[in-house]
């Protein structure tokens, strides 16, 4: 029950309002630039978290359909038609996935020679360092700190005995060893309407037949 009370859950309405806020932050940051020359581009594949943010983005007042493009359209855009590029996603956890994406994307992005912003709705502290190395700027609606890791000494959410019990439950799920405390040992209690990042505790998302059934699916909710 205590875990349920502590989950940071982002519903459809949360995602819409946060997306709207992210757009406001973007316009404010690039207030000297022309909005129609600022392009929003999802990070990742069509069925990943960024695709759900893209849907909310299309319904956000002040954003034109022409502002939202994919990597194929970006490749065709001439640099003189671009003032800035904003790559968005729902969540950055450790920065590992972000780094892998950037290794592929930078071949296309860097020759444009325009300002680049990384813009997740929710940014976990370890990923922030990675994002800052990649982009000219980083914008996020919410940031998670060290104390959001339930196993961290700085976390006040659970007593030491409760943390030990949580860890036992996490091991019971049968997930991979590198995800027992959440991938990257992030120890988060975070879930979105459309899925749960594996940086969260596996008791939330792990499903092993006959052994454990998580509260959320990893994706596609």
C-alpha positions as CSV (number, residue, x, y, z in Angstrom):
1,X,0.0,0.0,0.0
2,X,2.8,2.4,0.8
3,X,4.4,1.7,-2.7
4,X,1.0,2.4,-4.4
5,X,0.8,5.7,-2.6
6,X,4.3,6.7,-3.6
7,X,4.0,5.9,-7.4
8,X,4.4,9.0,-9.6
9,X,1.8,8.2,-12.3
10,X,1.4,10.3,-15.4
11,X,-2.1,10.0,-16.8
12,X,-3.3,11.2,-20.3
13,X,-4.4,14.5,-18.8
14,X,-1.0,14.9,-17.1
15,X,0.8,14.2,-20.3
16,X,-1.3,16.8,-22.2
17,X,-0.8,19.5,-19.7
18,X,2.9,18.7,-19.4
19,X,3.3,18.8,-23.1
20,X,1.7,22.2,-23.3
21,X,4.0,23.4,-20.6
22,X,7.0,22.1,-22.5
23,X,5.9,24.0,-25.6
24,X,5.6,27.2,-23.5
25,X,9.1,26.6,-22.1
26,X,10.4,26.1,-25.7
27,X,8.8,29.3,-27.0
28,X,10.2,31.3,-24.1
29,X,13.7,29.9,-24.5
30,X,13.7,30.6,-28.2
31,X,11.6,33.8,-27.9
32,X,13.9,35.7,-30.4
33,X,13.3,33.1,-33.1
34,X,10.4,32.5,-35.4
35,X,8.1,29.7,-34.2
36,X,7.5,28.3,-37.6
37,X,11.2,27.7,-38.0
38,X,11.5,25.7,-34.7
39,X,10.9,22.0,-35.3
40,X,9.9,19.3,-32.8
41,X,11.2,15.8,-33.5
42,X,10.4,12.7,-31.6
43,X,13.2,10.5,-30.3
44,X,12.9,6.8,-30.9
45,X,10.6,4.5,-32.9
46,X,6.9,5.2,-33.7
47,X,5.5,3.0,-30.9
48,X,7.9,4.3,-28.2
49,X,7.1,7.0,-25.6
50,X,7.8,10.0,-27.8
51,X,5.0,9.0,-30.2
52,X,2.4,9.5,-27.4
53,X,3.9,12.9,-26.7
54,X,3.7,13.7,-30.4
55,X,0.0,13.1,-30.3
56,X,-0.4,15.6,-27.4
57,X,1.8,18.0,-29.2
58,X,-0.4,18.1,-32.3
59,X,-3.3,19.1,-30.1
60,X,-1.4,21.8,-28.3
61,X,-2.5,25.4,-29.2
62,X,0.2,27.4,-30.9
63,X,1.9,24.4,-32.5
64,X,1.5,24.0,-36.3
65,X,1.5,20.6,-37.9
66,X,4.5,21.8,-39.9
67,X,6.4,22.2,-36.6
68,X,6.3,18.5,-35.9
69,X,8.5,16.4,-38.2
70,X,10.4,13.1,-38.3
71,X,14.0,12.4,-39.1
72,X,13.2,11.7,-42.8
73,X,11.7,15.2,-43.2
74,X,14.6,16.7,-41.2
75,X,17.1,15.2,-43.6
76,X,15.4,17.0,-46.5
77,X,15.2,20.4,-44.7
78,X,17.8,22.9,-45.7
79,X,19.7,24.5,-42.8
80,X,18.6,28.0,-43.8
81,X,15.0,27.0,-43.2
82,X,15.7,26.0,-39.5
83,X,16.2,28.2,-36.5
84,X,16.3,25.4,-33.9
85,X,15.6,21.7,-33.4
86,X,13.8,20.3,-30.3
87,X,14.1,16.6,-29.8
88,X,11.4,15.4,-27.4
89,X,10.5,12.3,-25.4
90,X,8.5,11.2,-22.4
91,X,11.4,10.2,-20.1
92,X,15.2,10.2,-19.9
93,X,16.4,7.6,-17.2
94,X,20.1,6.9,-17.2
95,X,21.0,8.5,-20.6
96,X,22.1,5.1,-22.1
97,X,19.3,5.0,-24.6
98,X,19.8,8.7,-25.3
99,X,23.5,8.1,-26.0
100,X,22.7,5.3,-28.4
101,X,20.1,7.4,-30.2
102,X,22.5,10.3,-30.6
103,X,25.3,8.1,-32.1
104,X,22.9,7.5,-35.0
105,X,21.2,10.9,-35.1
106,X,24.2,13.2,-34.9
107,X,25.3,12.2,-38.4
108,X,22.2,13.9,-39.7
109,X,21.8,16.7,-37.1
110,X,25.3,18.2,-36.7
111,X,25.6,19.2,-40.4
112,X,22.6,21.4,-40.0
113,X,24.6,23.6,-37.7
114,X,21.6,24.9,-35.7
115,X,20.8,25.0,-32.0
116,X,19.7,21.7,-30.6
117,X,17.5,21.2,-27.5
118,X,16.7,17.9,-25.8
119,X,13.2,18.1,-24.2
120,X,11.9,15.1,-22.1
121,X,8.7,15.6,-20.0
122,X,10.5,14.0,-17.1
123,X,14.3,14.0,-16.6
124,X,16.1,11.8,-14.2
125,X,19.3,13.2,-12.7
126,X,21.8,10.7,-14.3
127,X,20.4,11.4,-17.7
128,X,20.7,15.1,-17.3
129,X,24.5,15.0,-17.4
130,X,24.4,13.0,-20.7
131,X,21.8,15.3,-22.2
132,X,23.9,18.4,-21.5
133,X,26.9,16.8,-23.2
134,X,24.8,16.2,-26.4
135,X,22.7,19.3,-26.8
136,X,23.0,23.1,-26.6
137,X,20.2,23.2,-24.0
138,X,18.0,20.8,-22.0
139,X,14.4,21.6,-21.1
140,X,12.1,19.4,-19.0
141,X,8.8,19.9,-17.1
142,X,9.9,17.7,-14.1
143,X,13.2,16.6,-12.8
144,X,13.9,13.6,-10.6
145,X,16.6,13.9,-8.0
146,X,18.7,11.4,-6.0
147,X,16.0,11.2,-3.3
148,X,13.6,9.8,-5.9
149,X,15.6,6.6,-5.9
150,X,13.9,4.6,-3.1
151,X,17.1,2.8,-2.3
152,X,19.2,6.0,-1.9
153,X,20.3,6.9,1.6
154,X,18.8,10.4,0.9
155,X,15.4,8.9,0.2
156,X,12.9,9.5,3.1
157,X,10.1,7.4,1.5
158,X,10.9,4.1,3.2
159,X,12.5,2.9,6.4
160,X,15.7,0.7,6.1
161,X,13.6,-2.4,6.9
162,X,11.1,-1.5,4.2
163,X,13.9,-1.0,1.7
164,X,15.2,-4.5,2.4
165,X,11.7,-5.9,2.0
166,X,11.2,-4.0,-1.3
167,X,14.5,-5.4,-2.5
168,X,13.4,-9.0,-1.7
169,X,10.2,-8.4,-3.7
170,X,12.1,-7.0,-6.6
171,X,14.3,-10.1,-6.7
172,X,11.1,-12.3,-6.6
173,X,9.9,-10.8,-9.9
174,X,12.5,-12.8,-11.8
175,X,13.7,-9.9,-13.8
176,X,17.3,-9.6,-15.1
177,X,19.9,-8.9,-12.4
178,X,20.8,-5.5,-13.8
179,X,17.1,-4.4,-13.3
180,X,16.5,-5.6,-9.8
181,X,16.7,-2.0,-8.5
182,X,15.5,-0.7,-11.8
183,X,17.8,-0.3,-14.8
184,X,20.9,1.6,-13.8
185,X,19.9,1.1,-10.2
186,X,17.6,4.1,-10.5
187,X,15.1,2.8,-8.0
188,X,12.2,4.8,-9.3
189,X,8.5,4.6,-8.8
190,X,7.4,6.2,-12.1
191,X,4.8,5.1,-14.6
192,X,3.1,6.6,-17.6
193,X,-0.3,5.9,-19.0
194,X,1.3,4.4,-22.1
195,X,4.0,2.3,-20.2
196,X,6.4,2.0,-17.4
197,X,10.2,2.6,-17.8
198,X,12.4,-0.2,-16.6
199,X,14.3,2.4,-14.5
200,X,11.4,1.9,-12.1
201,X,11.3,-1.0,-9.6
202,X,10.5,-4.3,-11.4
203,X,7.6,-4.9,-9.1
204,X,5.8,-2.3,-11.2
205,X,6.5,-3.6,-14.7
206,X,8.0,-7.1,-14.6
207,X,5.8,-10.0,-15.8
208,X,7.0,-13.6,-15.6
209,X,4.4,-16.2,-16.1
210,X,3.7,-18.1,-12.9
211,X,6.1,-15.9,-10.9
212,X,5.1,-12.2,-11.0
213,X,2.6,-9.9,-12.8
214,X,3.4,-6.2,-12.7
215,X,0.9,-3.4,-12.2
216,X,1.9,-1.8,-15.5
217,X,3.1,-3.0,-18.9
218,X,6.5,-1.9,-20.2
219,X,4.8,-0.3,-23.2
220,X,1.6,-0.2,-25.1
221,X,-0.9,0.5,-22.3
